[in-house]
Amino acid sequence: MPYDTLQGLPEAVRQALPKHAQEIYLAAFNNAWDQYRDEDSRRDDDSREEVAHKVAWSAVKQKYEKHGERWQRKP
């Protein structure tokens, strides 16, 4: 289930991430949702949604890092 808006993201994501990081998460999730449509394209037994969330978090972690409870843009 791709996300249309930031408000559609899981509450935990919305509460944890700043707006720009949420935008990264949304775009990465939606791209992964399309890319991993077929089970054969996934390495593990993870569902399409699980893979998309993993990809989205990975994309966020490329630009942001967690300091305590807050996510901040990397220098």
N, CA, C and O atoms as a GROMACS GRO file, in nm:
protein
  300
    1MET      N    1   0.082  -0.119   0.000
    1MET     CA    2   0.000   0.000   0.000
    1MET      C    3   0.087   0.125   0.000
    1MET      O    4   0.133   0.168   0.106
    2PRO      N    5   0.109   0.182  -0.113
    2PRO     CA    6   0.190   0.304  -0.120
    2PRO      C    7   0.121   0.418  -0.045
    2PRO      O    8   0.000   0.416  -0.023
    3TYR      N    9   0.199   0.516  -0.007
    3TYR     CA   10   0.147   0.631   0.067
    3TYR      C   11   0.132   0.751  -0.027
    3TYR      O   12   0.222   0.780  -0.105
    4ASP      N   13   0.018   0.820  -0.017
    4ASP     CA   14  -0.008   0.936  -0.101
    4ASP      C   15   0.040   1.066  -0.036
    4ASP      O   16   0.082   1.159  -0.105
    5THR      N   17   0.034   1.070   0.097
    5THR     CA   18   0.069   1.192   0.169
    5THR      C   19   0.151   1.158   0.293
    5THR      O   20   0.156   1.043   0.336
    6LEU      N   21   0.215   1.259   0.348
    6LEU     CA   22   0.289   1.239   0.472
    6LEU      C   23   0.196   1.198   0.586
    6LEU      O   24   0.235   1.122   0.674
    7GLN      N   25   0.073   1.249   0.584
    7GLN     CA   26  -0.023   1.215   0.688
    7GLN      C   27  -0.061   1.067   0.683
    7GLN      O   28  -0.110   1.013   0.782
    8GLY      N   29  -0.040   1.004   0.571
    8GLY     CA   30  -0.071   0.862   0.557
    8GLY      C   31   0.037   0.770   0.611
    8GLY      O   32   0.013   0.650   0.629
    9LEU      N   33   0.155   0.824   0.639
    9LEU     CA   34   0.264   0.742   0.692
    9LEU      C   35   0.227   0.688   0.830
    9LEU      O   36   0.143   0.746   0.899
   10PRO      N   37   0.288   0.578   0.870
   10PRO     CA   38   0.263   0.527   1.006
   10PRO      C   39   0.291   0.635   1.111
   10PRO      O   40   0.383   0.715   1.096
   11GLU      N   41   0.211   0.635   1.215
   11GLU     CA   42   0.224   0.736   1.320
   11GLU      C   43   0.365   0.739   1.379
   11GLU      O   44   0.419   0.846   1.406
   12ALA      N   45   0.424   0.624   1.399
   12ALA     CA   46   0.559   0.618   1.456
   12ALA      C   47   0.660   0.689   1.367
   12ALA      O   48   0.752   0.754   1.417
   13VAL      N   49   0.644   0.677   1.237
   13VAL     CA   50   0.734   0.745   1.142
   13VAL      C   51   0.711   0.895   1.148
   13VAL      O   52   0.806   0.973   1.154
   14ARG      N   53   0.585   0.936   1.148
   14ARG     CA   54   0.553   1.080   1.153
   14ARG      C   55   0.604   1.145   1.281
   14ARG      O   56   0.652   1.258   1.278
   15GLN      N   57   0.594   1.074   1.392
   15GLN     CA   58   0.638   1.131   1.520
   15GLN      C   59   0.790   1.134   1.532
   15GLN      O   60   0.845   1.224   1.595
   16ALA      N   61   0.857   1.037   1.473
   16ALA     CA   62   1.002   1.026   1.491
   16ALA      C   63   1.082   1.114   1.396
   16ALA      O   64   1.187   1.166   1.434
   17LEU      N   65   1.034   1.132   1.274
   17LEU     CA   66   1.115   1.197   1.171
   17LEU      C   67   1.073   1.340   1.142
   17LEU      O   68   0.954   1.371   1.145
   18PRO      N   69   1.171   1.428   1.115
   18PRO     CA   70   1.137   1.562   1.066
   18PRO      C   71   1.075   1.553   0.927
   18PRO      O   72   1.084   1.450   0.860
   19LYS      N   73   1.013   1.661   0.884
   19LYS     CA   74   0.937   1.660   0.759
   19LYS      C   75   1.020   1.612   0.639
   19LYS      O   76   0.974   1.527   0.563
   20HIS      N   77   1.140   1.665   0.622
   20HIS     CA   78   1.220   1.626   0.507
   20HIS      C   79   1.251   1.477   0.509
   20HIS      O   80   1.248   1.411   0.404
   21ALA      N   81   1.279   1.423   0.626
   21ALA     CA   82   1.306   1.279   0.638
   21ALA      C   83   1.179   1.198   0.607
   21ALA      O   84   1.188   1.090   0.550
   22GLN      N   85   1.064   1.252   0.645
   22GLN     CA   86   0.938   1.185   0.610
   22GLN      C   87   0.919   1.181   0.459
   22GLN      O   88   0.871   1.082   0.404
   23GLU      N   89   0.956   1.289   0.392
   23GLU     CA   90   0.945   1.294   0.246
   23GLU      C   91   1.036   1.189   0.181
   23GLU      O   92   0.997   1.123   0.085
   24ILE      N   93   1.157   1.174   0.236
   24ILE     CA   94   1.249   1.071   0.187
   24ILE      C   95   1.188   0.934   0.208
   24ILE      O   96   1.190   0.849   0.119
   25TYR      N   97   1.134   0.911   0.327
   25TYR     CA   98   1.074   0.783   0.363
   25TYR      C   99   0.961   0.749   0.266
   25TYR      O  100   0.954   0.638   0.213
   26LEU      N  101   0.871   0.845   0.244
   26LEU     CA  102   0.757   0.823   0.156
   26LEU      C  103   0.802   0.787   0.015
   26LEU      O  104   0.752   0.690  -0.043
   27ALA      N  105   0.894   0.863  -0.041
   27ALA     CA  106   0.941   0.837  -0.177
   27ALA      C  107   1.010   0.701  -0.187
   27ALA      O  108   0.986   0.626  -0.282
   28ALA      N  109   1.094   0.669  -0.091
   28ALA     CA  110   1.166   0.541  -0.094
   28ALA      C  111   1.070   0.424  -0.077
   28ALA      O  112   1.083   0.323  -0.145
   29PHE      N  113   0.974   0.438   0.014
   29PHE     CA  114   0.876   0.332   0.035
   29PHE      C  115   0.799   0.306  -0.094
   29PHE      O  116   0.786   0.191  -0.136
   30ASN      N  117   0.748   0.411  -0.155
   30ASN     CA  118   0.668   0.394  -0.276
   30ASN      C  119   0.749   0.334  -0.390
   30ASN      O  120   0.697   0.251  -0.465
   31ASN      N  121   0.874   0.375  -0.405
   31ASN     CA  122   0.959   0.317  -0.509
   31ASN      C  123   0.984   0.169  -0.482
   31ASN      O  124   0.978   0.087  -0.574
   32ALA      N  125   1.013   0.136  -0.357
   32ALA     CA  126   1.038  -0.005  -0.321
   32ALA      C  127   0.912  -0.088  -0.338
   32ALA      O  128   0.918  -0.204  -0.378
   33TRP      N  129   0.798  -0.029  -0.307
   33TRP     CA  130   0.670  -0.100  -0.323
   33TRP      C  131   0.654  -0.145  -0.469
   33TRP      O  132   0.611  -0.257  -0.496
   34ASP      N  133   0.690  -0.057  -0.560
   34ASP     CA  134   0.681  -0.092  -0.702
   34ASP      C  135   0.791  -0.191  -0.742
   34ASP      O  136   0.766  -0.287  -0.814
   35GLN      N  137   0.912  -0.166  -0.695
   35GLN     CA  138   1.026  -0.248  -0.736
   35GLN      C  139   1.016  -0.392  -0.687
   35GLN      O  140   1.057  -0.484  -0.759
   36TYR      N  141   0.964  -0.413  -0.569
   36TYR     CA  142   0.960  -0.547  -0.510
   36TYR      C  143   0.821  -0.610  -0.518
   36TYR      O  144   0.780  -0.684  -0.428
   37ARG      N  145   0.750  -0.580  -0.623
   37ARG     CA  146   0.616  -0.634  -0.644
   37ARG      C  147   0.618  -0.787  -0.649
   37ARG      O  148   0.534  -0.853  -0.587
   38ASP      N  149   0.714  -0.842  -0.721
   38ASP     CA  150   0.723  -0.988  -0.737
   38ASP      C  151   0.802  -1.050  -0.623
   38ASP      O  152   0.907  -0.998  -0.584
   39GLU      N  153   0.752  -1.160  -0.570
   39GLU     CA  154   0.822  -1.230  -0.462
   39GLU      C  155   0.964  -1.269  -0.503
   39GLU      O  156   1.054  -1.269  -0.419
   40ASP      N  157   0.984  -1.301  -0.628
   40ASP     CA  158   1.115  -1.343  -0.677
   40ASP      C  159   1.220  -1.232  -0.664
   40ASP      O  160   1.340  -1.260  -0.661
   41SER      N  161   1.176  -1.108  -0.658
   41SER     CA  162   1.270  -0.996  -0.648
   41SER      C  163   1.313  -0.969  -0.504
   41SER      O  164   1.400  -0.885  -0.479
   42ARG      N  165   1.252  -1.040  -0.408
   42ARG     CA  166   1.287  -1.024  -0.266
   42ARG      C  167   1.378  -1.137  -0.222
   42ARG      O  168   1.357  -1.252  -0.259
   43ARG      N  169   1.479  -1.104  -0.143
   43ARG     CA  170   1.576  -1.204  -0.098
   43ARG      C  171   1.521  -1.296   0.010
   43ARG      O  172   1.543  -1.418   0.004
   44ASP      N  173   1.452  -1.242   0.105
   44ASP     CA  174   1.403  -1.321   0.217
   44ASP      C  175   1.255  -1.352   0.199
   44ASP      O  176   1.198  -1.330   0.093
   45ASP      N  177   1.196  -1.404   0.305
   45ASP     CA  178   1.052  -1.432   0.303
   45ASP      C  179   0.971  -1.312   0.347
   45ASP      O  180   0.852  -1.324   0.375
   46ASP      N  181   1.034  -1.196   0.353
   46ASP     CA  182   0.965  -1.075   0.396
   46ASP      C  183   0.854  -1.041   0.297
   46ASP      O  184   0.865  -1.066   0.178
   47SER      N  185   0.749  -0.982   0.350
   47SER     CA  186   0.639  -0.937   0.266
   47SER      C  187   0.683  -0.814   0.187
   47SER      O  188   0.785  -0.753   0.217
   48ARG      N  189   0.606  -0.781   0.088
   48ARG     CA  190   0.634  -0.662   0.007
   48ARG      C  191   0.638  -0.537   0.095
   48ARG      O  192   0.724  -0.451   0.078
   49GLU      N  193   0.545  -0.529   0.189
   49GLU     CA  194   0.540  -0.413   0.278
   49GLU      C  195   0.661  -0.408   0.371
   49GLU      O  196   0.717  -0.300   0.393
   50GLU      N  197   0.702  -0.522   0.425
   50GLU     CA  198   0.820  -0.525   0.513
   50GLU      C  199   0.945  -0.479   0.438
   50GLU      O  200   1.025  -0.402   0.491
   51VAL      N  201   0.961  -0.526   0.316
   51VAL     CA  202   1.077  -0.486   0.236
   51VAL      C  203   1.073  -0.336   0.208
   51VAL      O  204   1.175  -0.268   0.218
   52ALA      N  205   0.956  -0.285   0.173
   52ALA     CA  206   0.944  -0.142   0.143
   52ALA      C  207   0.978  -0.056   0.265
   52ALA      O  208   1.042   0.047   0.251
   53HIS      N  209   0.935  -0.099   0.384
   53HIS     CA  210   0.969  -0.024   0.506
   53HIS      C  211   1.120  -0.029   0.532
   53HIS      O  212   1.179   0.072   0.571
   54LYS      N  213   1.182  -0.144   0.511
   54LYS     CA  214   1.327  -0.155   0.530
   54LYS      C  215   1.402  -0.062   0.435
   54LYS      O  216   1.497   0.005   0.476
   55VAL      N  217   1.360  -0.060   0.311
   55VAL     CA  218   1.423   0.028   0.212
   55VAL      C  219   1.404   0.174   0.251
   55VAL      O  220   1.497   0.255   0.240
   56ALA      N  221   1.285   0.208   0.297
   56ALA     CA  222   1.256   0.346   0.335
   56ALA      C  223   1.344   0.391   0.452
   56ALA      O  224   1.399   0.501   0.450
   57TRP      N  225   1.358   0.305   0.554
   57TRP     CA  226   1.445   0.341   0.667
   57TRP      C  227   1.590   0.353   0.622
   57TRP      O  228   1.662   0.442   0.668
   58SER      N  229   1.632   0.267   0.534
   58SER     CA  230   1.768   0.274   0.483
   58SER      C  231   1.793   0.407   0.411
   58SER      O  232   1.899   0.468   0.426
   59ALA      N  233   1.696   0.450   0.333
   59ALA     CA  234   1.708   0.577   0.261
   59ALA      C  235   1.718   0.694   0.359
   59ALA      O  236   1.798   0.786   0.339
   60VAL      N  237   1.637   0.691   0.463
   60VAL     CA  238   1.642   0.797   0.564
   60VAL      C  239   1.779   0.799   0.631
   60VAL      O  240   1.837   0.906   0.653
   61LYS      N  241   1.832   0.682   0.663
   61LYS     CA  242   1.960   0.672   0.735
   61LYS      C  243   2.079   0.719   0.651
   61LYS      O  244   2.187   0.743   0.705
   62GLN      N  245   2.060   0.731   0.520
   62GLN     CA  246   2.168   0.785   0.436
   62GLN      C  247   2.186   0.935   0.459
   62GLN      O  248   2.296   0.987   0.445
   63LYS      N  249   2.077   1.004   0.494
   63LYS     CA  250   2.081   1.150   0.510
   63LYS      C  251   2.065   1.195   0.655
   63LYS      O  252   2.100   1.308   0.689
   64TYR      N  253   2.011   1.108   0.740
   64TYR     CA  254   1.983   1.144   0.879
   64TYR      C  255   2.044   1.043   0.973
   64TYR      O  256   2.066   0.927   0.938
   65GLU      N  257   2.072   1.090   1.095
   65GLU     CA  258   2.119   1.000   1.199
   65GLU      C  259   2.046   1.034   1.328
   65GLU      O  260   2.004   1.147   1.350
   66LYS      N  261   2.032   0.934   1.412
   66LYS     CA  262   1.958   0.951   1.535
   66LYS      C  263   2.052   0.993   1.647
   66LYS      O  264   2.154   0.929   1.671
   67HIS      N  265   2.016   1.102   1.714
   67HIS     CA  266   2.090   1.152   1.830
   67HIS      C  267   1.994   1.147   1.948
   67HIS      O  268   1.904   1.231   1.960
   68GLY      N  269   2.012   1.049   2.033
   68GLY     CA  270   1.917   1.030   2.143
   68GLY      C  271   1.784   0.988   2.084
   68GLY      O  272   1.773   0.884   2.021
   69GLU      N  273   1.683   1.069   2.106
   69GLU     CA  274   1.549   1.039   2.054
   69GLU      C  275   1.518   1.118   1.926
   69GLU      O  276   1.410   1.103   1.870
   70ARG      N  277   1.611   1.201   1.881
   70ARG     CA  278   1.584   1.289   1.766
   70ARG      C  279   1.665   1.248   1.644
   70ARG      O  280   1.781   1.208   1.656
   71TRP      N  281   1.603   1.258   1.529
   71TRP     CA  282   1.672   1.236   1.402
   71TRP      C  283   1.719   1.371   1.350
   71TRP      O  284   1.641   1.466   1.342
   72GLN      N  285   1.847   1.378   1.316
   72GLN     CA  286   1.904   1.502   1.265
   72GLN      C  287   1.976   1.475   1.133
   72GLN      O  288   2.031   1.368   1.110
   73ARG      N  289   1.972   1.576   1.048
   73ARG     CA  290   2.040   1.564   0.919
   73ARG      C  291   2.190   1.548   0.942
   73ARG      O  292   2.249   1.616   1.026
   74LYS      N  293   2.250   1.458   0.866
   74LYS     CA  294   2.395   1.438   0.878
   74LYS      C  295   2.467   1.562   0.826
   74LYS      O  296   2.420   1.629   0.734
   75PRO      N  297   2.583   1.591   0.887
   75PRO     CA  298   2.660   1.709   0.841
   75PRO      C  299   2.716   1.688   0.702
   75PRO      O  300   2.783   1.776   0.649
   0.00000   0.00000   0.00000
